[in-house]
Amino acid sequence: MNYSKHTLGNGLRLITIPLPSVPSATLMILVGVGSRYEDERVNGVTHFLEHMVFKGTKKRPSAEQFSEMIDMIGAEWNASTGKESTAYYIKAAAIHLPTMFDILSDLVTQPLLEPAEIEREKGVIISEIAMYEDTPARRVGELFETLLYPGSSLGWDIAGKSETVMGITRDDFTALYRSFYHPENMVIAVAGNVKEHEVKKLTQKYLEGLQKGTGNKRQGVIKETFLQDTPRVHVKEKKTDQAHLVLGVRGNPRGHPERWAEEVLSALLGGGKSSRLWVQVRERRGLAYHVESSIEHYRDNGYFAVYAGVQPEKVEETLEVILRELRELREGKRGKRITARELRKAKEFVKGHLALSLEDTRNVAGFFGAFELLEGKVVTPSEVQKEIDAVTVEDIMEVVDAFFRAERLNLALIGPYNDGEKFKRLLQL
């Protein structure tokens, strides 16, 4: 997959990925700021700003005007806030690329931030927070990160809390803008049926006028270390018909040389319907409707985790099965060693799912943009595939030996329970 990279005079980075065989194009603006860069008083302000961007500009002073223009070109749009980045995008037929630049650049760089709109939107965000609270399959992942990163903004909820959201003011938004929304801390990614010279010309027209920031050129890397010498458990008591658990360990940061071995390990353990955990937990014992493993990489930290949704009375048995699989893999017991066939299957799973995701121009823009924003370099899908192909059983076992130890275990659990100690006693490897 070919691409080009340009840096404008104001420091704005532009990645263009031409895909001439598709009819669409995605314009994405990525900003190097997320919830971990917030103060506790305004936890949620980055996500709140993402909402406010779509509430109008001087050129288009109402959300309705923006929505009408989007509908006029048959486009889809959205935004997302993470712990370390925020992304805005519009996707439409490629012939509408000039209009997409006109709209999205205006929204991201010139939001009105009207006080009345801010107050109205607080109710929307508080409802969103309540929705997440009532979605335990999602909420348990947030609790897991809080457990994993105690006392750190990395463990805070991205949407914030109701009380912090209610206290956010227009001044808080403008302070966030001044600190992070400057061209040196932004990346433009355009993927689809586009021409490099046209994309560069549009970027210069709509975004080269952005003023450089007064602080650091790019988002600084926060470096935090979290020590742990005993298993940790967080149980949230909630009357549910299904219990939700996340069991995991801290891992490596983004860019670590072992990250590709982690990807293959995750696929092997809980990536598909023939993975070890799926077979043992669901197919052979019927303990869960869904079980999966995943990895997350932040710029200075990361983790490996297993999620399962199970009948409340089956939680202990499910934990025992998961832990046994991890332990027997680490110990290399007969029948649990990674075979050449299993390694090949896990690699193809990772590569195949990457290829499928990149059939969407939005995912292509996000893939290239995220590497540039968070690692300062472009990594292509073919380079990732080569890294995956190079992973060996020995590489995976190095990760297994480092990760799967009892003192590193963390368990977050939502269900009808009020005793975390009994679950802590189960965390043995």
N, C-alpha and C positions, 0 to 999 in steps of 0.2 A: 504494500500500500504506500504510494508515493505521497510526499508532503513537501511544503516549503515553509520556511520560518523567516520572519522579518521582525526587526525591532525598529519602531518609529523613533523620531527625534526626541519625543517626550518619555521614552522608556517603555512604551506599551509594546507587548509582544503579540505577534500575530502568527497563528498556525493555520495554514490552508491545506485541506486534504481533498483534492479533486476525485470525484467518483462519477465518471461520465456515464456509467450504465444505469444510474438511478435518476428518477424524475424530481426528487426533492432536494432540499438543502436545509441545514440547520446552522443558525447563527447562535453562538454561545458566548456569553461574557462571564468569565470566572474571576473572582476576587479573593485575595489571600487573607480572609478573615472568617473566623467561625466562633462558636460559643466559648471555646477555651481562652479566647483573648478578651473576655469580658470581666468586669468587676462584679462581685457578688450582688451589689445593690441593683445592678441593671441586668442580671442574668435573664437572657431571652431577648435582649435588644437587637442582636444580629438577625435573628429569625423574624422579629417584629419588623425590622427595616425591610426585609424581603417582601413582606406583605405590603408595606407602605409604598414601595416603588411603583406598584400597579394602581395607585390611587389617583394618579394625575400629575401633570407637569404644566408649566406655563403655556406650552404649545397645545397641550391636550389636557385641560383642567379637570376632567372627570374620568372616573373609571369606565363609564359608559362609552365615552368617545374612543378610548383605547380598545375596548372590547369590540366595538363596531368595526373599527379598522381591521382588527384581527379577523373578524368574521368575513369581512369583504374580500380577503385574500385566501379564505379557507385554511387558515393556519391553526396550529396548536401552540400553546405556550405554557410555561411553568417556571418555577424556580425551586431551589433546594438549598437548605442551610445545613452544614455539617459542623463538626468540631473544629475544623481547620480551614474550611473554604465555603464560599457561597457561589452559586451558579444560577444564571438566568439564561433562558433560551427561547427562541422562536423557530418553529419548523414549518415550512410551507413548500409549495412548488417552487423550483429553483428560479423561475422567471420573476418571482416576487422578492428577490434578494435585496434590491435597493430599498423597497418599502420596509423590509425587515430591519435593515440597518437604521433607517430613519426612526422607526418606532422604538426599537430596543435601546439604542444609544440615548435617545431622549429620556426614556423611562429611568434608566440606570444612573444617568449623570445629572438629571434635572428634576428630581421628584419635588413636589410642592411641600409635602409634609405638613399639611394643614392641621392645626390643633384639633379642630372638630372631627376630622377624619381619624386622627390618632385615637381620640376618646371612643369613637364608634368601633374602631377595629380592636380595641382592648377586649370587648365582649366576644368577638369572633375568636381571638386567640385563647381566651380563657375557656371557651367551649371546646377548642381544639385540644387543649391540655386535658380537659375532662374526658374527651373521647379517647385519648391515649391511656388515661388511667383506667378506663373501662375496656381496654383491649389488652388483656394480660399477656397474650403471645408477643406483643410488642413491648409492653411495659417491663417484662422480666429482663429484657436485654438492657434497658436503661438502668435497672437496679443492679445488674451485673457489673456495668461499668462504674457505677457509684461505689460498689464494693471493691472493685479492682483498683480504683484511683482515689483513695480516701483523702479528703482535704484539698483536692485539686479541682480546678475548673474543668479539667478533662473528664471528671466524673459527673459534672452537672448536666441536667436535662437541657437539650438544645432549645426547647420552647420556653424554658424558664419556669417560674412558679407564678401562681395567680397574684400573689402579693408583689412580686418584683415587676411583673407586667403592668400592674395597676399604677406603679410609681414611675414608669418611664415617661419622659417628657421630650418635647421637640429638641431641646438642647442636647439630650443624650444621643439623639440621632445625628445631629450635626457634628458632635464630637467624634462619633464613630466614622462619619464621612471624612472628616479632616485627617484622622489617623490612618485610615486604610483604603479609602476609595480614591486612590491616585494611580496614574498609569503604570508606574514602576511595579505596582502590586496587583496588576491585572493582566489577564491573558484573553485574547480573542481567538476563538477556534471556530472555523467555518468548514463544514464537511458536506459534500454532495456534488451535484452537477453544476460546478462553478469553475470559473477560470481564475487563475492566480492573479493576473493583472487587474481584473475587475474587483476582486476582493480587496486587494491592496489599495486601489483607488477609493473604494467606498470607506474603508477604514480610515484613510487619511482625511477624507471629506468630513466624516462624522465624529471622529475621535482623536485626531491629532491635536485638536485645540485644547484638550484636557491639560490642566496645569500640573506640573510635577509636584510631588509631595514635599513637605518641609522637614519631615523626619527621615527615618530609614527608607532606603529605596524600595526594599521589599519587606514583607512580613518576617519578623525575626523568628528563629526556631527556639521555642521554649524547651529546656532540657530538664526533665524531672526523673528522679529515681525513687522507686517504691520498694521498700524492703519487706520481706515476708518470710517467717520461719515456722509457720503453722497454718493448717487449713483454716479458711474463713468462710462463714455462712451468713447469708442475709435472708430471712424468711419474712414475707409480707402476708399476714393473715387476711384471707379474702374468701368469702363463700363462693365457690365456683364448682361447676360440674366437671371441670378438667383442670388438673394442676399443670403448671408450666415451670420448667426448670432450665437453667443455663449453668452448665458445669464447665469450667475452663481454667486456663493458666495465662499469666502474662507471657508475652512472646517477644518478638524482635520488632524494631522500628522499620518504617518505610525505607526502602533502599538497601536493607540488609542482604548480604549475599546468600543467606539461607532462605529467602522468602519464596523462591520457586520450589524448593523442597517442601516448604510448609504448604504450598498450594496443592502439590501432589499428595501429601499426607492427608490433607483435609478431604480430598476427593476419595482417597482410599478408604478412609474411615466412615465418612458420612456424606459423600457427594452425590450419590445416586441410589437407585433402587436395587442395585446389587452390591452396594458398599457394605462393609462389615457391620456397622451399627444398624443400618436399615434391616439387614438380614436377621441379626440376632435380636434386636429389640422389637421390631414389628412382625416380620414374617414367621420366625420360629416361636415367638412367645406371645405375640399379640398384645404387647404392653402399651404401644403408642400408635396413634394414627400417623403421626409425623415425627421424624427424628432426622437431624442433620448436623453437620459440623461446618464451621466457618472460621475464617481468619480475618483479623482487622489490623491494619498498619497505620499508625500515626507517625508524625515526623520524628518522635523520640521514643515511642512506645508501641506496643502492639499486644495482641492476644490470640490464642486459639480457644475456641469454645464449641460446646455441643449443646444443642437445644432439643428438648422433647416436650410434647404435650401428652399427658398420660392421665389415666383414671387416678383420682386422689389416693385410693388404697393401694395403688401399684407403684408409687413413687420410689419407695425403698428398694423394691426389686429391680426397678429400672436403673437406679443408680448403681446397684451392685453389678448389673450386666455391663453397663458402660465402663465402669472402673475395671472390671475384669478384662474387657477387651483392650483397654489401654495398657494394663499391667502385662498381659500376655504378649502383646506386641513388643513392649519394651524388653521383656525377658527373652524373647525369641523362642518361645516354646514350640515344640514340634507341632506342625499344623497351623501355627500362627505366624510363621516367618513369611516375609513378603516374597512372593514368587515372581519370576520374570513376567508371567502372564498378567498377574495382578498389577504389577508396576506399569506395564504397557497399557492396560485398561484405564488406570487412573490418569496417566498422561493424556490419553486420547479424550478422556472426559473433560479435562481442563481445557485442552486446545479446542475441542469441539464446541463447548459452551462459549468460549471466547469468540469463535468464528460466527456462531449464531447471533450473539449479541451485536456484532459489528455489521449486521445486515441493516441496522437502523442508523441513519445519519446522526441522530442525536447522540447515540452511544459512541459513535466514532469521534464526534467533536469532544465529548466528555473524556474519552480515553486519552486522546492526544493532549487536551487541555490540562487535565489533572496532572499528568507527568511533568509538563512544563511548569505549571504553577507550583507544585509541591516538591519537585526534585530539581527544577532548574534545567531540565533537559528533555528532549523528545525521545521516547522509546516506541518503536513500531510493533505492531502485532507479530510480524515475522521474527523480530528479535526476541519477543516473549516466548514464542513457540520454540525457538532454538534453545532458550534457557530451560524450558520444560523438558525438551528432549534430552538435555544433558544431565538431568537429575538421575542419580543412582540410588540403589538401595542403601548404600553406606551414607549418602547425604541425608536420606530420610531418617535413618536410625540415629544419626547425630542429633537431629531435632528431637526425636522421640526421647532419647536419653536425657537431654537437657530439660525438656518440658514436663514430662510425665513423672513427677515426683510428688509425694503426699504433701510436703510442706508448701508446694506451689498452688495447691488446689483452691478454687473459689467456687462457691455454689450460691446462686440466687434462685429463690423459689417463691412462687405465688400459689396459694391454695389454702384450704381450710386447716391450717396448722398454726400452733403457737409455741412450738418448742424447737428451736434451732439446734440445740445441743445433740439431740438424737440423730440429726442428719450429719452433724459434724463428726460424730463417732464413726460414720460410715466411710468417711473420706480417707481411705487407706489405699496405698499402691505398693 
